[in-house]
């Protein structure tokens, strides 16, 4: 949870900057969801790969 709080703030700032020049509430929300989903997907994928490697090393 502590990691999610700062992450959300950083994402919000980036989305706000992107949404401001665009001038669209819908776009702003869309970008937020897209950005969050991308970051979440990447983080989960990286964690899984790391865990997998660790597991293999342990098994070996």
PDB file of N, CA, C and O in Angstrom:
ATOM      1  N   UNK A   1       0.846  -1.194   0.000  1.00  0.00           N
ATOM      2  CA  UNK A   1       0.000   0.000   0.000  1.00  0.00           C
ATOM      3  C   UNK A   1       0.882   1.246   0.000  1.00  0.00           C
ATOM      4  O   UNK A   1       0.586   2.232  -0.675  1.00  0.00           O
ATOM      5  N   UNK A   2       1.966   1.185   0.765  1.00  0.00           N
ATOM      6  CA  UNK A   2       2.840   2.364   0.826  1.00  0.00           C
ATOM      7  C   UNK A   2       3.446   2.630  -0.557  1.00  0.00           C
ATOM      8  O   UNK A   2       3.687   3.783  -0.915  1.00  0.00           O
ATOM      9  N   UNK A   3       3.690   1.583  -1.323  1.00  0.00           N
ATOM     10  CA  UNK A   3       4.273   1.773  -2.664  1.00  0.00           C
ATOM     11  C   UNK A   3       3.208   2.330  -3.608  1.00  0.00           C
ATOM     12  O   UNK A   3       3.511   3.134  -4.489  1.00  0.00           O
ATOM     13  N   UNK A   4       1.965   1.900  -3.420  1.00  0.00           N
ATOM     14  CA  UNK A   4       0.902   2.342  -4.324  1.00  0.00           C
ATOM     15  C   UNK A   4       0.648   3.839  -4.149  1.00  0.00           C
ATOM     16  O   UNK A   4       0.363   4.534  -5.125  1.00  0.00           O
ATOM     17  N   UNK A   5       0.749   4.347  -2.907  1.00  0.00           N
ATOM     18  CA  UNK A   5       0.445   5.763  -2.670  1.00  0.00           C
ATOM     19  C   UNK A   5       1.370   6.669  -3.492  1.00  0.00           C
ATOM     20  O   UNK A   5       0.868   7.498  -4.251  1.00  0.00           O
ATOM     21  N   UNK A   6       2.697   6.548  -3.373  1.00  0.00           N
ATOM     22  CA  UNK A   6       3.588   7.425  -4.142  1.00  0.00           C
ATOM     23  C   UNK A   6       3.445   7.185  -5.639  1.00  0.00           C
ATOM     24  O   UNK A   6       3.536   8.120  -6.435  1.00  0.00           O
ATOM     25  N   UNK A   7       3.225   5.947  -6.015  1.00  0.00           N
ATOM     26  CA  UNK A   7       3.110   5.634  -7.432  1.00  0.00           C
ATOM     27  C   UNK A   7       1.916   6.384  -8.021  1.00  0.00           C
ATOM     28  O   UNK A   7       1.991   6.959  -9.107  1.00  0.00           O
ATOM     29  N   UNK A   8       0.796   6.360  -7.261  1.00  0.00           N
ATOM     30  CA  UNK A   8      -0.410   7.045  -7.739  1.00  0.00           C
ATOM     31  C   UNK A   8      -0.145   8.533  -7.894  1.00  0.00           C
ATOM     32  O   UNK A   8      -0.590   9.149  -8.862  1.00  0.00           O
ATOM     33  N   UNK A   9       0.579   9.113  -6.944  1.00  0.00           N
ATOM     34  CA  UNK A   9       0.855  10.550  -7.023  1.00  0.00           C
ATOM     35  C   UNK A   9       1.668  10.855  -8.286  1.00  0.00           C
ATOM     36  O   UNK A   9       1.360  11.793  -9.021  1.00  0.00           O
ATOM     37  N   UNK A  10       2.685  10.071  -8.521  1.00  0.00           N
ATOM     38  CA  UNK A  10       3.541  10.316  -9.692  1.00  0.00           C
ATOM     39  C   UNK A  10       2.697  10.192 -10.968  1.00  0.00           C
ATOM     40  O   UNK A  10       2.791  11.022 -11.872  1.00  0.00           O
ATOM     41  N   UNK A  11       1.879   9.147 -11.020  1.00  0.00           N
ATOM     42  CA  UNK A  11       1.048   8.951 -12.204  1.00  0.00           C
ATOM     43  C   UNK A  11       0.089  10.126 -12.368  1.00  0.00           C
ATOM     44  O   UNK A  11      -0.107  10.631 -13.474  1.00  0.00           O
ATOM     45  N   UNK A  12      -0.508  10.557 -11.256  1.00  0.00           N
ATOM     46  CA  UNK A  12      -1.486  11.655 -11.327  1.00  0.00           C
ATOM     47  C   UNK A  12      -0.819  12.907 -11.906  1.00  0.00           C
ATOM     48  O   UNK A  12      -1.394  13.582 -12.760  1.00  0.00           O
ATOM     49  N   UNK A  13       0.368  13.205 -11.447  1.00  0.00           N
ATOM     50  CA  UNK A  13       1.057  14.411 -11.927  1.00  0.00           C
ATOM     51  C   UNK A  13       1.272  14.294 -13.447  1.00  0.00           C
ATOM     52  O   UNK A  13       1.000  15.236 -14.192  1.00  0.00           O
ATOM     53  N   UNK A  14       1.759  13.139 -13.892  1.00  0.00           N
ATOM     54  CA  UNK A  14       2.013  12.959 -15.320  1.00  0.00           C
ATOM     55  C   UNK A  14       0.722  13.063 -16.117  1.00  0.00           C
ATOM     56  O   UNK A  14       0.684  13.689 -17.176  1.00  0.00           O
ATOM     57  N   UNK A  15      -0.332  12.445 -15.601  1.00  0.00           N
ATOM     58  CA  UNK A  15      -1.605  12.489 -16.330  1.00  0.00           C
ATOM     59  C   UNK A  15      -2.129  13.917 -16.361  1.00  0.00           C
ATOM     60  O   UNK A  15      -2.637  14.380 -17.382  1.00  0.00           O
ATOM     61  N   UNK A  16      -2.000  14.617 -15.221  1.00  0.00           N
ATOM     62  CA  UNK A  16      -2.511  15.996 -15.175  1.00  0.00           C
ATOM     63  C   UNK A  16      -1.792  16.847 -16.230  1.00  0.00           C
ATOM     64  O   UNK A  16      -2.429  17.606 -16.961  1.00  0.00           O
ATOM     65  N   UNK A  17      -0.486  16.717 -16.301  1.00  0.00           N
ATOM     66  CA  UNK A  17       0.259  17.525 -17.278  1.00  0.00           C
ATOM     67  C   UNK A  17      -0.205  17.185 -18.700  1.00  0.00           C
ATOM     68  O   UNK A  17      -0.361  18.071 -19.540  1.00  0.00           O
ATOM     69  N   UNK A  18      -0.418  15.916 -18.951  1.00  0.00           N
ATOM     70  CA  UNK A  18      -0.836  15.506 -20.296  1.00  0.00           C
ATOM     71  C   UNK A  18      -2.257  15.994 -20.570  1.00  0.00           C
ATOM     72  O   UNK A  18      -2.557  16.487 -21.657  1.00  0.00           O
ATOM     73  N   UNK A  19      -3.123  15.852 -19.575  1.00  0.00           N
ATOM     74  CA  UNK A  19      -4.533  16.206 -19.774  1.00  0.00           C
ATOM     75  C   UNK A  19      -4.731  17.713 -19.883  1.00  0.00           C
ATOM     76  O   UNK A  19      -5.622  18.165 -20.602  1.00  0.00           O
ATOM     77  N   UNK A  20      -3.922  18.491 -19.188  1.00  0.00           N
ATOM     78  CA  UNK A  20      -4.122  19.959 -19.190  1.00  0.00           C
ATOM     79  C   UNK A  20      -4.034  20.522 -20.618  1.00  0.00           C
ATOM     80  O   UNK A  20      -4.975  21.180 -21.061  1.00  0.00           O
ATOM     81  N   UNK A  21      -2.943  20.287 -21.346  1.00  0.00           N
ATOM     82  CA  UNK A  21      -2.830  20.856 -22.688  1.00  0.00           C
ATOM     83  C   UNK A  21      -3.917  20.315 -23.620  1.00  0.00           C
ATOM     84  O   UNK A  21      -4.410  21.027 -24.495  1.00  0.00           O
ATOM     85  N   UNK A  22      -4.283  19.045 -23.419  1.00  0.00           N
ATOM     86  CA  UNK A  22      -5.304  18.455 -24.284  1.00  0.00           C
ATOM     87  C   UNK A  22      -6.655  19.122 -24.041  1.00  0.00           C
ATOM     88  O   UNK A  22      -7.417  19.354 -24.979  1.00  0.00           O
ATOM     89  N   UNK A  23      -6.952  19.434 -22.747  1.00  0.00           N
ATOM     90  CA  UNK A  23      -8.228  20.098 -22.440  1.00  0.00           C
ATOM     91  C   UNK A  23      -9.393  19.169 -22.677  1.00  0.00           C
ATOM     92  O   UNK A  23     -10.305  19.501 -23.435  1.00  0.00           O
ATOM     93  N   UNK A  24      -9.381  17.990 -22.033  1.00  0.00           N
ATOM     94  CA  UNK A  24     -10.514  17.066 -22.197  1.00  0.00           C
ATOM     95  C   UNK A  24     -10.659  16.207 -20.952  1.00  0.00           C
ATOM     96  O   UNK A  24      -9.721  15.510 -20.567  1.00  0.00           O
ATOM     97  N   UNK A  25     -11.811  16.251 -20.330  1.00  0.00           N
ATOM     98  CA  UNK A  25     -12.007  15.460 -19.101  1.00  0.00           C
ATOM     99  C   UNK A  25     -11.990  13.974 -19.462  1.00  0.00           C
ATOM    100  O   UNK A  25     -11.367  13.173 -18.765  1.00  0.00           O
ATOM    101  N   UNK A  26     -12.667  13.609 -20.539  1.00  0.00           N
ATOM    102  CA  UNK A  26     -12.736  12.196 -20.921  1.00  0.00           C
ATOM    103  C   UNK A  26     -11.326  11.691 -21.232  1.00  0.00           C
ATOM    104  O   UNK A  26     -10.923  10.620 -20.776  1.00  0.00           O
ATOM    105  N   UNK A  27     -10.587  12.473 -22.010  1.00  0.00           N
ATOM    106  CA  UNK A  27      -9.236  12.046 -22.382  1.00  0.00           C
ATOM    107  C   UNK A  27      -8.391  11.882 -21.119  1.00  0.00           C
ATOM    108  O   UNK A  27      -7.632  10.923 -20.981  1.00  0.00           O
ATOM    109  N   UNK A  28      -8.539  12.833 -20.210  1.00  0.00           N
ATOM    110  CA  UNK A  28      -7.744  12.789 -18.975  1.00  0.00           C
ATOM    111  C   UNK A  28      -8.008  11.478 -18.259  1.00  0.00           C
ATOM    112  O   UNK A  28      -7.077  10.804 -17.821  1.00  0.00           O
ATOM    113  N   UNK A  29      -9.299  11.111 -18.139  1.00  0.00           N
ATOM    114  CA  UNK A  29      -9.617   9.859 -17.443  1.00  0.00           C
ATOM    115  C   UNK A  29      -9.063   8.664 -18.239  1.00  0.00           C
ATOM    116  O   UNK A  29      -8.504   7.733 -17.660  1.00  0.00           O
ATOM    117  N   UNK A  30      -9.221   8.701 -19.549  1.00  0.00           N
ATOM    118  CA  UNK A  30      -8.753   7.594 -20.393  1.00  0.00           C
ATOM    119  C   UNK A  30      -7.248   7.417 -20.210  1.00  0.00           C
ATOM    120  O   UNK A  30      -6.768   6.299 -20.026  1.00  0.00           O
ATOM    121  N   UNK A  31      -6.513   8.514 -20.259  1.00  0.00           N
ATOM    122  CA  UNK A  31      -5.053   8.427 -20.132  1.00  0.00           C
ATOM    123  C   UNK A  31      -4.695   7.837 -18.772  1.00  0.00           C
ATOM    124  O   UNK A  31      -3.793   7.006 -18.664  1.00  0.00           O
ATOM    125  N   UNK A  32      -5.416   8.277 -17.731  1.00  0.00           N
ATOM    126  CA  UNK A  32      -5.126   7.788 -16.379  1.00  0.00           C
ATOM    127  C   UNK A  32      -5.275   6.275 -16.347  1.00  0.00           C
ATOM    128  O   UNK A  32      -4.392   5.568 -15.862  1.00  0.00           O
ATOM    129  N   UNK A  33      -6.391   5.779 -16.863  1.00  0.00           N
ATOM    130  CA  UNK A  33      -6.638   4.330 -16.824  1.00  0.00           C
ATOM    131  C   UNK A  33      -5.572   3.606 -17.650  1.00  0.00           C
ATOM    132  O   UNK A  33      -5.006   2.606 -17.207  1.00  0.00           O
ATOM    133  N   UNK A  34      -5.305   4.123 -18.859  1.00  0.00           N
ATOM    134  CA  UNK A  34      -4.334   3.463 -19.737  1.00  0.00           C
ATOM    135  C   UNK A  34      -2.960   3.432 -19.068  1.00  0.00           C
ATOM    136  O   UNK A  34      -2.286   2.402 -19.056  1.00  0.00           O
ATOM    137  N   UNK A  35      -2.558   4.573 -18.513  1.00  0.00           N
ATOM    138  CA  UNK A  35      -1.232   4.641 -17.896  1.00  0.00           C
ATOM    139  C   UNK A  35      -1.159   3.668 -16.716  1.00  0.00           C
ATOM    140  O   UNK A  35      -0.187   2.926 -16.572  1.00  0.00           O
ATOM    141  N   UNK A  36      -2.191   3.681 -15.881  1.00  0.00           N
ATOM    142  CA  UNK A  36      -2.180   2.805 -14.698  1.00  0.00           C
ATOM    143  C   UNK A  36      -2.110   1.346 -15.156  1.00  0.00           C
ATOM    144  O   UNK A  36      -1.332   0.554 -14.625  1.00  0.00           O
ATOM    145  N   UNK A  37      -2.939   1.005 -16.152  1.00  0.00           N
ATOM    146  CA  UNK A  37      -2.953  -0.384 -16.612  1.00  0.00           C
ATOM    147  C   UNK A  37      -1.578  -0.790 -17.146  1.00  0.00           C
ATOM    148  O   UNK A  37      -1.091  -1.883 -16.856  1.00  0.00           O
ATOM    149  N   UNK A  38      -0.963   0.086 -17.918  1.00  0.00           N
ATOM    150  CA  UNK A  38       0.350  -0.251 -18.480  1.00  0.00           C
ATOM    151  C   UNK A  38       1.359  -0.465 -17.362  1.00  0.00           C
ATOM    152  O   UNK A  38       2.089  -1.456 -17.354  1.00  0.00           O
ATOM    153  N   UNK A  39       1.395   0.463 -16.427  1.00  0.00           N
ATOM    154  CA  UNK A  39       2.379   0.353 -15.339  1.00  0.00           C
ATOM    155  C   UNK A  39       2.105  -0.903 -14.531  1.00  0.00           C
ATOM    156  O   UNK A  39       3.028  -1.638 -14.181  1.00  0.00           O
ATOM    157  N   UNK A  40       0.825  -1.149 -14.235  1.00  0.00           N
ATOM    158  CA  UNK A  40       0.478  -2.330 -13.438  1.00  0.00           C
ATOM    159  C   UNK A  40       0.923  -3.595 -14.174  1.00  0.00           C
ATOM    160  O   UNK A  40       1.517  -4.493 -13.577  1.00  0.00           O
ATOM    161  N   UNK A  41       0.635  -3.656 -15.463  1.00  0.00           N
ATOM    162  CA  UNK A  41       0.977  -4.854 -16.242  1.00  0.00           C
ATOM    163  C   UNK A  41       2.499  -5.070 -16.218  1.00  0.00           C
ATOM    164  O   UNK A  41       2.973  -6.181 -15.982  1.00  0.00           O
ATOM    165  N   UNK A  42       3.242  -4.005 -16.463  1.00  0.00           N
ATOM    166  CA  UNK A  42       4.698  -4.130 -16.496  1.00  0.00           C
ATOM    167  C   UNK A  42       5.225  -4.596 -15.139  1.00  0.00           C
ATOM    168  O   UNK A  42       6.056  -5.501 -15.061  1.00  0.00           O
ATOM    169  N   UNK A  43       4.734  -3.973 -14.084  1.00  0.00           N
ATOM    170  CA  UNK A  43       5.228  -4.322 -12.745  1.00  0.00           C
ATOM    171  C   UNK A  43       4.928  -5.790 -12.462  1.00  0.00           C
ATOM    172  O   UNK A  43       5.792  -6.528 -11.989  1.00  0.00           O
ATOM    173  N   UNK A  44       3.704  -6.206 -12.751  1.00  0.00           N
ATOM    174  CA  UNK A  44       3.341  -7.599 -12.457  1.00  0.00           C
ATOM    175  C   UNK A  44       4.222  -8.552 -13.286  1.00  0.00           C
ATOM    176  O   UNK A  44       4.688  -9.571 -12.775  1.00  0.00           O
ATOM    177  N   UNK A  45       4.440  -8.222 -14.534  1.00  0.00           N
ATOM    178  CA  UNK A  45       5.231  -9.097 -15.400  1.00  0.00           C
ATOM    179  C   UNK A  45       6.666  -9.179 -14.860  1.00  0.00           C
ATOM    180  O   UNK A  45       7.235 -10.268 -14.779  1.00  0.00           O
ATOM    181  N   UNK A  46       7.237  -8.056 -14.501  1.00  0.00           N
ATOM    182  CA  UNK A  46       8.612  -8.053 -14.010  1.00  0.00           C
ATOM    183  C   UNK A  46       8.709  -8.865 -12.717  1.00  0.00           C
ATOM    184  O   UNK A  46       9.638  -9.653 -12.538  1.00  0.00           O
ATOM    185  N   UNK A  47       7.759  -8.669 -11.835  1.00  0.00           N
ATOM    186  CA  UNK A  47       7.790  -9.387 -10.558  1.00  0.00           C
ATOM    187  C   UNK A  47       7.692 -10.901 -10.809  1.00  0.00           C
ATOM    188  O   UNK A  47       8.412 -11.690 -10.197  1.00  0.00           O
ATOM    189  N   UNK A  48       6.806 -11.280 -11.703  1.00  0.00           N
ATOM    190  CA  UNK A  48       6.630 -12.711 -11.972  1.00  0.00           C
ATOM    191  C   UNK A  48       7.935 -13.290 -12.520  1.00  0.00           C
ATOM    192  O   UNK A  48       8.376 -14.359 -12.096  1.00  0.00           O
ATOM    193  N   UNK A  49       8.540 -12.579 -13.457  1.00  0.00           N
ATOM    194  CA  UNK A  49       9.791 -13.087 -14.045  1.00  0.00           C
ATOM    195  C   UNK A  49      10.858 -13.217 -12.960  1.00  0.00           C
ATOM    196  O   UNK A  49      11.571 -14.218 -12.896  1.00  0.00           O
ATOM    197  N   UNK A  50      10.958 -12.200 -12.112  1.00  0.00           N
ATOM    198  CA  UNK A  50      11.968 -12.233 -11.050  1.00  0.00           C
ATOM    199  C   UNK A  50      11.709 -13.414 -10.125  1.00  0.00           C
ATOM    200  O   UNK A  50      12.631 -14.142  -9.757  1.00  0.00           O
ATOM    201  N   UNK A  51      10.451 -13.594  -9.754  1.00  0.00           N
ATOM    202  CA  UNK A  51      10.112 -14.702  -8.848  1.00  0.00           C
ATOM    203  C   UNK A  51      10.431 -16.040  -9.530  1.00  0.00           C
ATOM    204  O   UNK A  51      10.942 -16.963  -8.896  1.00  0.00           O
ATOM    205  N   UNK A  52      10.129 -16.128 -10.796  1.00  0.00           N
ATOM    206  CA  UNK A  52      10.376 -17.369 -11.526  1.00  0.00           C
ATOM    207  C   UNK A  52      11.884 -17.684 -11.510  1.00  0.00           C
ATOM    208  O   UNK A  52      12.284 -18.817 -11.240  1.00  0.00           O
ATOM    209  N   UNK A  53      12.695 -16.689 -11.795  1.00  0.00           N
ATOM    210  CA  UNK A  53      14.146 -16.892 -11.813  1.00  0.00           C
ATOM    211  C   UNK A  53      14.604 -17.340 -10.423  1.00  0.00           C
ATOM    212  O   UNK A  53      15.398 -18.270 -10.280  1.00  0.00           O
ATOM    213  N   UNK A  54      14.090 -16.665  -9.421  1.00  0.00           N
ATOM    214  CA  UNK A  54      14.501 -16.988  -8.057  1.00  0.00           C
ATOM    215  C   UNK A  54      14.111 -18.435  -7.738  1.00  0.00           C
ATOM    216  O   UNK A  54      14.884 -19.175  -7.130  1.00  0.00           O
ATOM    217  N   UNK A  55      12.931 -18.818  -8.147  1.00  0.00           N
ATOM    218  CA  UNK A  55      12.461 -20.175  -7.872  1.00  0.00           C
ATOM    219  C   UNK A  55      13.372 -21.196  -8.576  1.00  0.00           C
ATOM    220  O   UNK A  55      13.770 -22.203  -7.991  1.00  0.00           O
ATOM    221  N   UNK A  56      13.684 -20.911  -9.826  1.00  0.00           N
ATOM    222  CA  UNK A  56      14.541 -21.844 -10.577  1.00  0.00           C
ATOM    223  C   UNK A  56      15.898 -21.971  -9.888  1.00  0.00           C
ATOM    224  O   UNK A  56      16.413 -23.076  -9.718  1.00  0.00           O
ATOM    225  N   UNK A  57      16.460 -20.863  -9.503  1.00  0.00           N
ATOM    226  CA  UNK A  57      17.770 -20.890  -8.845  1.00  0.00           C
ATOM    227  C   UNK A  57      17.685 -21.709  -7.563  1.00  0.00           C
ATOM    228  O   UNK A  57      18.589 -22.484  -7.251  1.00  0.00           O
ATOM    229  N   UNK A  58      16.601 -21.534  -6.829  1.00  0.00           N
ATOM    230  CA  UNK A  58      16.458 -22.257  -5.571  1.00  0.00           C
ATOM    231  C   UNK A  58      16.358 -23.760  -5.865  1.00  0.00           C
ATOM    232  O   UNK A  58      16.973 -24.584  -5.188  1.00  0.00           O
ATOM    233  N   UNK A  59      15.572 -24.089  -6.886  1.00  0.00           N
ATOM    234  CA  UNK A  59      15.381 -25.498  -7.209  1.00  0.00           C
ATOM    235  C   UNK A  59      16.720 -26.114  -7.635  1.00  0.00           C
ATOM    236  O   UNK A  59      17.068 -27.226  -7.238  1.00  0.00           O
ATOM    237  N   UNK A  60      17.446 -25.369  -8.440  1.00  0.00           N
ATOM    238  CA  UNK A  60      18.738 -25.866  -8.916  1.00  0.00           C
ATOM    239  C   UNK A  60      19.658 -26.037  -7.721  1.00  0.00           C
ATOM    240  O   UNK A  60      20.808 -26.447  -7.880  1.00  0.00           O
TER     241      UNK A  60
END
